[in-house]
Amino acid sequence: MLIILMISVGVLLSLSSRRSAYARADRFSLRVRLPYGTEETRDSVAHQTRVRGIATAMTMLVTVLILSPLLLTPLATSPTFQIVVITSVLLAVGFVSAIVQVRERLFHPAPNATRIARVRTLHAGDYLDPIRRLLPGALTIAAALAVAALLLAWRRTPPQVDSAFATTALFAGALTAFALIAAPLFERQILAQPQPASDTLELAWDDALRATALGTLRLTVALAAWMTFALAVGAMWLSSDVLFSSFAAQLPTWGMIALQFVYPSTGRRLRTELYPDWLRQRLTQGTPA
């Protein structure tokens, strides 16, 4: 918890620098393969990146402070305490990122400026590939089956179930249920937001930030479901031989790390159809943006 607090404070201090905000924006630009076009666009992206970074750091800070009274309870000595803290922090960060996306506008064209829009309403499938779109549902099904098996084993042979992992699995299951209810609501809010833009490049930039926010929401569900699955399996496995016991104890951590690569918060290339026509042709031919 102290490490998370230090990271939060460090991020807040780094974002106080104008240079840091622009450096973050430039890295995001490279990852999504979008040029700025104008200095005003770079300023807008840097501001948006800074707001998101501050919101993330503050969320981590506040969540840890809210959870700090748990240090005075027996849960603090449990080997799963760190999993409870990290899962809670990551889920809180995911939903706060969605709130920032709903509240913040990337561009503010003048009332008499040219305005463009997509010819149709876009859905999550237009921003996320099938794997990132369907993975949370698949993990949720796996988590439900694992919890059912855990409850059955806990009832039949209690000594063969690790109670700490089992209790934490049920806590993660409750977080998964909450995420399953809340994430679609936030997702609809994000997709319903207007996209004020004066040209196709500005529209693509707004889509890039929207895709990142939608991916973060899917990450919250996938993360909670994975933790539920891994902890339930671990609770039943820890009483077996040493090899399986060691592997089961590491399941939550390795899965959490893997999911961060599937849903990166630092930007990734957009789906081809979201790029402006002129840029799409250059990217298809392998020409740098």
Backbone hydrogen bonds, N-H to C=O, Kabsch-Sander energy under -0.5 kcal/mol:
donor,donor_aa,acceptor,acceptor_aa,energy
5,L,1,M,-2.2
6,M,2,L,-2.5
7,I,3,I,-2.5
8,S,4,I,-2.5
9,V,5,L,-2.5
10,G,6,M,-2.5
11,V,7,I,-2.6
12,L,8,S,-2.3
13,L,9,V,-2.4
14,S,10,G,-2.4
15,L,11,V,-2.3
16,S,12,L,-0.6
16,S,13,L,-0.7
17,S,14,S,-1.3
21,A,17,S,-1.5
22,Y,18,R,-1.9
23,A,19,R,-2.2
24,R,20,S,-2.3
25,A,21,A,-2.0
26,D,22,Y,-2.4
27,R,23,A,-2.0
28,F,24,R,-2.2
29,S,25,A,-2.4
30,L,26,D,-1.9
31,R,27,R,-1.9
32,V,28,F,-2.3
33,R,29,S,-0.8
34,L,29,S,-1.9
38,T,36,Y,-1.1
42,R,38,T,-1.5
43,D,39,E,-2.3
44,S,40,E,-2.2
45,V,41,T,-2.7
46,A,42,R,-2.5
47,H,43,D,-2.3
48,Q,44,S,-2.5
49,T,45,V,-2.8
50,R,46,A,-2.2
51,V,47,H,-2.5
52,R,48,Q,-2.3
53,G,49,T,-2.3
54,I,50,R,-2.6
55,A,51,V,-2.5
56,T,52,R,-2.5
57,A,53,G,-2.5
58,M,54,I,-2.7
59,T,55,A,-2.1
60,M,56,T,-2.4
61,L,57,A,-2.4
62,V,58,M,-2.9
63,T,59,T,-2.7
64,V,60,M,-2.1
65,L,61,L,-2.0
66,I,62,V,-2.4
67,L,63,T,-2.1
68,S,64,V,-1.1
70,L,67,L,-2.0
71,L,68,S,-2.1
72,L,69,P,-1.9
73,T,70,L,-1.8
76,A,70,L,-0.6
76,A,73,T,-1.6
77,T,74,P,-1.5
78,S,75,L,-1.7
81,F,78,S,-1.6
84,V,80,T,-1.9
85,V,81,F,-2.2
86,I,82,Q,-2.7
87,T,83,I,-2.5
88,S,84,V,-2.1
89,V,85,V,-2.4
90,L,86,I,-2.6
91,L,87,T,-2.2
92,A,88,S,-2.2
93,V,89,V,-2.4
94,G,90,L,-2.1
95,F,91,L,-1.9
96,V,92,A,-2.2
97,S,93,V,-2.3
98,A,94,G,-1.4
99,I,95,F,-1.9
100,V,96,V,-2.4
101,Q,97,S,-2.0
102,V,98,A,-1.9
103,R,99,I,-2.2
104,E,100,V,-2.8
113,A,110,A,-2.1
116,I,197,A,-2.0
126,D,123,H,-1.8
127,Y,123,H,-0.5
127,Y,124,A,-1.4
128,L,124,A,-2.5
133,R,129,D,-2.0
134,L,130,P,-2.6
135,L,131,I,-2.1
138,A,134,L,-2.0
139,L,135,L,-2.6
140,T,136,P,-2.1
141,I,137,G,-2.1
142,A,138,A,-2.1
143,A,139,L,-2.5
144,A,140,T,-2.4
145,L,141,I,-2.2
146,A,142,A,-2.3
147,V,143,A,-2.6
148,A,144,A,-2.1
149,A,145,L,-2.3
150,L,146,A,-2.4
151,L,147,V,-2.8
152,L,148,A,-1.9
153,A,149,A,-2.6
154,W,150,L,-3.0
155,R,151,L,-1.6
156,R,152,L,-2.1
157,T,153,A,-2.8
160,Q,157,T,-1.5
161,V,158,P,-1.8
162,D,235,A,-2.5
163,S,161,V,-0.7
166,A,162,D,-2.4
167,T,163,S,-2.7
168,T,164,A,-2.2
169,A,165,F,-2.2
170,L,166,A,-1.8
171,F,167,T,-1.9
172,A,168,T,-2.7
173,G,169,A,-2.1
174,A,170,L,-1.8
175,L,171,F,-1.9
176,T,172,A,-2.4
177,A,173,G,-2.2
178,F,174,A,-2.1
179,A,175,L,-2.7
180,L,176,T,-2.6
181,I,177,A,-1.4
182,A,178,F,-2.9
183,A,179,A,-2.7
185,L,181,I,-0.7
186,F,182,A,-2.2
187,E,183,A,-2.7
188,R,184,P,-2.3
189,Q,185,L,-1.7
190,I,186,F,-2.4
191,L,187,E,-2.4
192,A,188,R,-1.6
193,Q,189,Q,-0.7
193,Q,190,I,-1.0
203,L,199,D,-1.8
204,A,200,T,-2.0
205,W,201,L,-2.1
206,D,202,E,-2.2
207,D,203,L,-2.1
208,A,204,A,-2.1
209,L,205,W,-1.9
210,R,206,D,-2.1
211,A,207,D,-3.0
212,T,208,A,-1.7
213,A,209,L,-2.0
214,L,210,R,-2.5
215,G,211,A,-2.3
216,T,212,T,-2.1
217,L,213,A,-1.9
218,R,214,L,-2.2
219,L,215,G,-2.0
220,T,216,T,-1.7
221,V,217,L,-1.5
222,A,218,R,-2.7
223,L,219,L,-3.2
224,A,220,T,-2.1
225,A,221,V,-2.6
226,W,222,A,-2.7
227,M,223,L,-2.6
228,T,224,A,-2.1
229,F,225,A,-2.5
230,A,226,W,-3.4
231,L,227,M,-2.6
232,A,228,T,-2.1
233,V,229,F,-2.6
234,G,230,A,-2.6
235,A,231,L,-2.4
236,M,232,A,-1.2
237,W,233,V,-1.6
238,L,234,G,-2.4
240,S,237,W,-2.6
245,S,241,D,-2.3
246,S,242,V,-2.5
247,F,243,L,-2.0
248,A,244,F,-2.7
249,A,245,S,-1.8
250,Q,246,S,-0.9
250,Q,247,F,-0.6
251,L,247,F,-0.8
251,L,248,A,-0.7
254,W,250,Q,-2.3
255,G,251,L,-2.2
256,M,252,P,-2.1
257,I,253,T,-2.1
258,A,254,W,-2.3
259,L,255,G,-2.2
260,Q,256,M,-1.2
261,F,257,I,-0.8
261,F,258,A,-0.8
262,V,258,A,-1.4
263,Y,259,L,-2.4
267,G,264,P,-0.6
270,L,32,V,-0.7
274,L,271,R,-2.1
275,Y,272,T,-1.5
280,R,276,P,-3.0
281,Q,277,D,-1.8
282,R,278,W,-1.0
283,L,279,L,-2.5
284,T,280,R,-2.3
285,Q,281,Q,-1.6
286,G,283,L,-0.9
287,T,282,R,-2.9
